[in-house]
Structures are given as structure tokens and as C-alpha cells.
Amino acid sequence: RSVGMLCGLRKELPAEFDDGPYSKGRKETTATETTVCTRRQSIPEELKGLTVVELIKKEGCTLGLTISGGTDKEGKPRVSNLRLGGLAARSDQLNIGDYIKSVNGINLTKLRHDEIISLLKNVGERVVLEVEYELPPVVPDNNARIIPKTVEISLYKEGNSFGFVMRGGAHEDWNKSRALAVTHVRVGGPADREGTLKVGDRLLSVDGIPLHNVSHGEAASILRQCGQEAIYQIEYDVNVMAGQAVSAEGRNRVLASCAGPFVRTVTLI
């Protein structure tokens, strides 16, 4: 498994990794990117989540993200690509398909695509993005074939991040409250190298601090204040396939196959 480049150690990337720091480039959009962006083109109000992302650029560096949309383009401004090894990707705060509502307090709603690009290029070293995203799914109701499994994992921080993006959290509108869920695990990052954390897993606590009833912003603050090593308690759903014989060693092992979105499969006898 390849390890992502660390902050401060990254050398100049080949041109094909970045066809412009912000504007929609010439690269073909992958199937995954297209699916995400299309699915999130119009997020119903009851599924909208908001978060604030702060990025600090070094002089001469770019954010390493591609923005599409604008008043003269199809759709609202959104993240259409995150460059491998770039600042935005390493921050573990953005997902492809996230909408960018404002930059340093400047609303993007009525700006053309070229105006958005110009703003991002000249915004300075501190970049504060107001981000709109689709809330993670509600935790499924009790189901005899699906059971929750809780495990503890130890992750080491790399820069200010543990290598995953989370969404959800408590909300003043209870209809928008969600468990804090993992929506992306960065390839080569700490969580990926440890190997346990998967997309859809829920974060229950970190270093003994419960995360059940905290907002997304509060959870992000708690994670930033963690030391270099943190103990996470996570929960995921297991689809129980009864009646198939397995060895004692494999009895409680989560298999690689998936029974559906965010559900792992295990065989019990």
C-alpha cells in the first residue's frame, strides 16, 4: 500500500496531478467523482449539513482542489476534485461533491466561475470555506440480521489529522442530528495504514471523550486537541449470515465483502 506524501516533504508533482489549482481542468472526471457530484446536485433542505473549513496556505502553494460551477456554469460551486497530496486533501476536511457557499465571508452564490477562481487565487494565506454537504444516513433501526459491533483502534496524528473525513453530529434541528460518520478514508493516511476504519463507521468516543451529542464543529475541535496518538471507539453495522460453518478463528471476523452501503458481513454459527 502506497503511503501519501507528508506535509513539508512533498516535492513538485507531475503536471497530470493538477490541471490548475482551482478551475475545472481538462482531466476526465472519474465515475466516482461524477456519481458523487450528480447525486449531490440538489440536496434537500432536510439533508443539508454545514461546516467551516480553514486552510492555511504557504506562500507560493495552492489549495490543491478543483472547483466547478458558478452562475455561468451548470450547478452551484462545488468541489469536483481533490489533488492527491495537495493541501485540501491532506486536511481531511473536504469531500468531492461538497458545495462551497462562501470564501472568507464572501458569498459565491452570484459569482461567475472565473470570479470564483480569481477570488480563490487572491484570497491570501488563510482560507475559510463555508461548506454545505449531504448528511450521512440515519443509523438503521433494529434489525435481526444487522447488529452493531464496537471496537477500539489507536491512530497516530499526521499534521493535524488522523486521515479521515467525518460528517454529521448533533444539530439544533433534531431531524438533522446524525451520528458522526466517516465519509472518506484518505489513501496512505494514518487511518488507512492502520486498516480498521471504513467509510460508514461511526465515531463513539476519542480518548474517552463521548462524541454522541456533540456538533460537527465541536467534534472537529476535540480531534484537533488530541495528542499524537488517540484511542477511538468506533461502531459499524454487521450483516449476520447465519447457518454457514466457519472456523473458530473466522467466526467473528468481518469479511471484506459488503452486504450494502456501510454494512460489513460476518458469518456466525
Phi, psi and omega per residue, in radians:
R1 nan 2.241 -3.104
S2 -1.325 2.528 -3.135
V3 -1.768 2.274 -3.133
G4 -1.119 2.723 -3.128
M5 -1.322 2.418 -3.058
L6 -1.509 2.701 3.109
C7 -1.053 2.292 3.115
G8 1.595 -0.282 -3.123
L9 -1.936 -0.108 -3.057
R10 -1.243 2.253 3.046
K11 -1.582 3.015 -3.133
E12 -1.051 2.245 -3.116
L13 -1.493 2.657 3.078
P14 -1.044 2.730 -3.044
A15 -1.018 -0.573 -3.055
E16 -1.166 -0.258 3.107
F17 -1.351 -0.302 -3.002
D18 -2.677 1.873 3.119
D19 -1.717 0.742 -3.120
G20 2.159 2.399 -3.013
P21 -1.170 -0.466 -3.048
Y22 -2.326 -0.738 -2.995
S23 -1.245 2.775 3.115
K24 -1.192 2.124 -2.996
G25 -1.600 -2.906 -3.070
R26 -1.588 -0.153 -3.101
K27 -1.119 2.553 3.036
E28 -1.248 2.393 3.118
T29 -1.317 2.344 -3.140
T30 -1.232 2.853 3.128
A31 -1.037 -0.689 -3.129
T32 -1.115 -0.804 -3.133
E33 -1.089 -0.747 -3.130
T34 -1.086 -0.755 -3.121
T35 -1.062 -0.846 -3.105
V36 -1.080 -0.842 -3.065
C37 -1.142 -0.715 -3.131
T38 -1.163 -0.759 -3.103
R39 -1.091 -0.551 -3.060
R40 -1.737 0.202 -3.059
Q41 -1.030 -0.611 3.117
S42 -2.397 1.718 -3.104
I43 -1.501 2.154 3.075
P44 -1.029 2.547 -3.061
E45 -0.943 -0.690 -3.076
E46 -1.254 -0.166 3.133
L47 -1.928 0.108 -3.109
K48 -1.464 2.276 2.996
G49 -2.024 2.677 3.136
L50 -2.208 2.494 3.039
T51 -2.594 2.815 3.104
V52 -1.987 2.234 -3.121
V53 -1.990 2.222 3.107
E54 -2.000 2.191 3.128
L55 -2.133 2.418 3.106
I56 -1.976 1.990 3.139
K57 -1.559 2.483 2.949
K58 -1.484 2.657 -3.110
E59 -1.006 2.283 3.128
G60 1.529 -0.102 -3.137
C61 -1.732 2.834 3.091
T62 -1.945 2.980 3.103
L63 -1.314 -0.441 3.133
G64 1.319 0.601 3.069
L65 -2.345 2.733 3.106
T66 -1.969 2.263 3.137
I67 -1.927 2.302 3.013
S68 -2.022 2.924 3.112
G69 1.652 3.109 -3.054
G70 2.387 2.959 -3.073
T71 -1.115 -0.460 3.137
D72 -1.708 0.096 3.133
K73 -2.165 3.000 3.129
E74 -1.315 2.105 3.036
G75 1.540 2.929 3.108
K76 -1.357 2.792 -3.137
P77 -1.021 2.251 -3.133
R78 -2.607 2.826 3.117
V79 -1.365 2.057 3.138
S80 -1.856 -0.218 3.076
N81 -2.831 2.540 3.020
L82 -2.099 2.076 -3.069
R83 -1.213 2.296 3.112
L84 -0.980 2.175 3.134
G85 1.461 -0.066 -3.124
G86 -1.358 2.933 -3.089
L87 -1.026 -0.819 -3.101
A88 -1.107 -0.735 3.136
A89 -1.147 -0.744 -3.102
R90 -1.247 -0.330 3.134
S91 -1.245 -0.400 -3.122
D92 0.967 0.749 3.101
Q93 -2.144 -0.165 -3.067
L94 -2.173 2.604 3.002
N95 -2.086 2.617 2.976
I96 -1.070 2.308 -3.105
G97 1.790 -0.230 3.079
D98 -1.129 2.452 3.049
Y99 -1.543 2.443 3.060
I100 -1.781 1.926 -3.082
K101 -1.473 -0.671 -3.124
S102 -2.642 2.764 3.082
V103 -2.220 2.045 -3.103
N104 0.862 0.730 3.080
G105 1.474 -0.081 3.138
I106 -1.607 2.042 -3.110
N107 -1.185 2.346 -3.100
L108 -1.660 -0.071 -2.987
T109 -0.946 -0.701 -3.031
K110 -1.882 0.312 -3.126
L111 -1.704 2.510 3.024
R112 -1.283 2.906 -3.109
H113 -1.024 -0.797 -3.105
D114 -1.176 -0.527 3.104
E115 -1.213 -0.643 3.095
I116 -1.140 -0.748 3.128
I117 -1.077 -0.811 -3.135
S118 -1.073 -0.721 3.120
L119 -1.053 -0.820 -3.107
L120 -1.160 -0.620 -3.137
K121 -1.212 -0.489 -3.025
N122 -2.000 0.308 -3.005
V123 -1.363 -0.290 -3.119
G124 1.778 -3.015 -3.041
E125 -1.347 -0.590 3.141
R126 -1.687 2.070 -3.084
V127 -2.093 2.063 3.135
V128 -1.960 2.046 -3.098
L129 -1.895 2.287 2.963
E130 -1.615 2.071 -2.958
V131 -2.027 2.345 3.065
E132 -1.907 2.325 -3.104
Y133 -2.439 2.908 3.097
E134 -1.493 2.240 -3.122
L135 -1.093 2.564 3.081
P136 -1.170 2.848 -3.126
P137 -1.091 2.695 3.038
V138 -1.216 2.503 3.106
V139 -1.040 2.255 -3.073
P140 -1.080 2.621 3.085
D141 -1.173 2.988 3.133
N142 -0.974 2.299 -3.132
N143 -2.495 2.224 -3.070
A144 -1.074 -0.456 -3.102
R145 -1.621 -0.168 3.134
I146 -2.148 2.140 3.135
I147 -2.169 2.556 3.091
P148 -1.414 2.486 3.092
K149 -2.159 2.362 -3.114
T150 -2.017 2.314 3.110
V151 -2.396 2.816 3.047
E152 -1.955 2.423 3.094
I153 -2.334 2.687 3.103
S154 -1.936 2.165 3.132
L155 -2.118 2.540 3.106
Y156 -1.850 2.309 -3.087
K157 -1.274 2.484 3.082
E158 -2.153 1.897 -2.980
G159 1.240 -2.079 3.093
N160 -1.950 0.284 -2.998
S161 -2.400 2.742 3.091
F162 -1.798 0.112 3.006
G163 1.608 0.378 3.077
F164 -2.534 2.740 3.069
V165 -1.828 2.383 3.096
M166 -2.120 2.665 3.088
R167 -2.422 2.871 3.131
G168 1.744 -2.694 -3.109
G169 1.943 3.022 3.139
A170 -1.192 2.602 -3.126
H171 -2.459 2.598 3.136
E172 -1.105 -0.484 2.984
D173 -1.602 1.874 -3.005
W174 -1.045 -0.417 3.106
N175 -1.155 -0.356 3.140
K176 -1.753 -0.034 3.113
S177 -1.242 2.365 3.140
R178 -2.439 2.770 2.931
A179 -1.144 2.598 3.071
L180 -1.247 2.013 -3.036
A181 -2.052 2.578 3.077
V182 -1.400 2.171 3.140
T183 -1.901 -0.212 3.112
H184 -2.808 2.397 3.019
V185 -2.028 2.030 -3.055
R186 -1.226 2.221 3.135
V187 -1.052 2.223 3.123
G188 1.496 -0.101 3.136
G189 -1.410 3.078 -3.090
P190 -0.970 -0.813 -3.122
A191 -1.142 -0.688 3.123
D192 -1.128 -0.743 -3.133
R193 -1.168 -0.629 3.096
E194 -1.183 -0.677 2.926
G195 1.689 -0.223 -3.053
T196 -1.499 -0.760 -3.004
L197 -1.212 2.303 3.130
K198 -2.267 2.805 3.076
V199 -1.045 2.322 -3.112
G200 1.749 -0.314 3.092
D201 -1.127 2.579 -3.113
R202 -1.870 2.441 -3.132
L203 -1.621 2.034 -3.113
L204 -1.637 -0.679 -3.137
S205 -2.811 2.826 3.025
V206 -2.412 2.210 -3.098
D207 0.884 0.666 3.095
G208 1.435 -0.043 3.127
I209 -1.567 2.034 -3.126
P210 -1.114 2.494 3.122
L211 -2.017 0.213 -3.050
H212 -1.098 -0.791 -2.976
N213 -2.067 0.590 3.107
V214 -1.928 2.631 3.115
S215 -1.285 2.967 3.114
H216 -1.062 -0.756 3.141
G217 -1.110 -0.720 3.118
E218 -1.140 -0.702 3.124
A219 -1.124 -0.732 3.128
A220 -1.078 -0.686 3.124
S221 -1.143 -0.727 3.122
I222 -1.073 -0.755 -3.131
L223 -1.159 -0.650 3.121
R224 -1.138 -0.541 -3.109
Q225 -1.453 -0.113 3.099
C226 -1.133 2.701 3.049
G227 -1.300 -2.964 -3.105
Q228 -1.157 -0.475 3.065
E229 -2.108 2.358 -3.137
A230 -2.375 2.530 3.104
I231 -1.774 2.045 3.139
Y232 -1.796 2.390 2.928
Q233 -1.792 2.117 -3.100
I234 -2.144 2.765 3.139
E235 -2.303 2.444 3.045
Y236 -2.488 2.816 -3.107
D237 -1.619 2.417 -3.133
V238 -2.058 2.242 3.061
N239 -1.560 1.986 -3.036
V240 -1.512 2.099 3.073
M241 -1.778 1.698 -3.028
A242 -1.399 2.684 2.953
G243 1.518 0.043 3.105
Q244 -1.836 2.259 -3.061
A245 -1.261 2.376 3.040
V246 -2.431 2.850 3.118
S247 -1.245 2.854 3.104
A248 -1.061 -0.646 -3.132
E249 -1.114 -0.668 -3.062
G250 -1.634 0.010 -3.008
R251 -0.999 -0.760 -3.102
N252 -1.955 0.410 -3.120
R253 -1.553 2.343 3.068
V254 -1.377 2.167 -3.096
L255 -1.452 2.900 -3.068
A256 -1.299 -0.424 -3.080
S257 -1.254 2.725 3.132
C258 -2.051 2.423 3.096
A259 -1.564 -0.179 -3.095
G260 2.961 -3.091 -3.123
P261 -1.015 2.184 3.013
F262 1.111 0.334 3.119
V263 -2.072 2.192 3.063
R264 -1.640 2.854 -3.061
T265 -2.046 2.366 3.061
V266 -2.437 2.573 3.140
T267 -1.867 2.221 3.105
L268 -2.061 2.574 3.041
I269 -2.244 nan nan
